[in-house]
Amino acid sequence: MIDDMAVAVARPLLLVVRFAWWLVWEWLVWEVLWWIGWPVCRVLSFGRLPQDGWREADRELDLESTVVLLVGLLVLLGALWGLQHWAG
């Protein structure tokens, strides 16, 4: 009886956690950070890297993708930091 109740409560909770994980990983990391980091890396490498196109992220964490995502994260954090100091 208690096990059935725990499963009934845990399933919707796990569904919410799974959706939140998807939202953070798939959308924020692979879409937003890739869109921000891709043009910055293209400019800094004079159009050579990344070799994947704007919408062609291979979704593998190889070195090139990792650098693009980290550059995107740094640019996003820098923009938020600058916005905070400009507005505050």
C-alpha positions in Angstrom: 0.0 0.0 0.0 2.7 2.5 1.0 4.9 1.4 -2.0 2.0 2.1 -4.4 1.5 5.5 -2.9 5.3 6.3 -3.2 5.3 5.2 -6.8 2.2 7.4 -7.5 4.0 10.4 -6.0 7.4 9.6 -7.4 6.4 9.2 -11.1 5.1 12.8 -11.6 8.0 14.2 -9.7 10.5 12.3 -11.8 8.7 13.5 -14.9 9.1 17.1 -13.8 12.8 16.5 -13.0 13.3 14.8 -16.4 11.7 17.8 -18.2 13.8 20.3 -16.2 16.9 18.4 -17.1 16.0 18.4 -20.8 15.2 22.1 -20.6 18.5 23.0 -19.1 20.7 20.6 -21.1 19.1 20.5 -24.5 17.8 23.9 -24.8 20.1 26.1 -22.7 23.4 24.4 -23.3 23.0 23.1 -26.8 20.9 25.8 -28.3 21.5 29.1 -26.5 25.2 28.6 -25.7 25.9 27.2 -29.2 24.2 30.2 -30.8 26.2 32.6 -28.7 29.6 30.8 -28.9 29.5 29.9 -32.6 29.8 33.4 -34.1 32.4 34.4 -31.5 34.6 31.4 -32.3 34.2 32.0 -36.0 35.4 35.6 -35.7 38.3 34.7 -33.4 39.4 31.9 -35.7 38.9 34.0 -38.9 36.1 31.7 -40.1 37.9 28.4 -39.7 36.4 27.0 -36.5 34.0 25.5 -35.6 33.7 23.4 -38.7 30.1 22.6 -37.9 27.6 25.1 -39.2 25.5 27.4 -37.1 22.6 24.9 -36.9 24.7 21.8 -37.2 25.9 21.1 -33.7 26.8 17.4 -33.6 25.8 17.1 -29.9 29.0 15.3 -29.0 31.2 16.8 -26.4 34.4 16.8 -28.5 37.0 19.5 -28.0 35.6 21.8 -30.6 32.0 21.7 -29.2 33.2 22.1 -25.7 35.2 25.2 -26.6 32.2 26.7 -28.4 29.9 26.0 -25.5 32.4 27.4 -23.0 32.9 30.6 -25.1 29.1 31.0 -25.3 28.9 30.6 -21.5 31.6 33.2 -20.9 30.0 35.7 -23.3 26.6 35.2 -21.7 28.0 35.6 -18.2 30.0 38.6 -19.3 26.9 40.2 -20.8 24.9 39.6 -17.7 27.7 41.0 -15.5 28.0 44.1 -17.7 24.2 44.5 -17.7 24.2 44.3 -13.9 26.8 47.0 -13.6 25.3 49.2 -16.2 21.8 49.0 -14.7 22.9 49.1 -11.1 
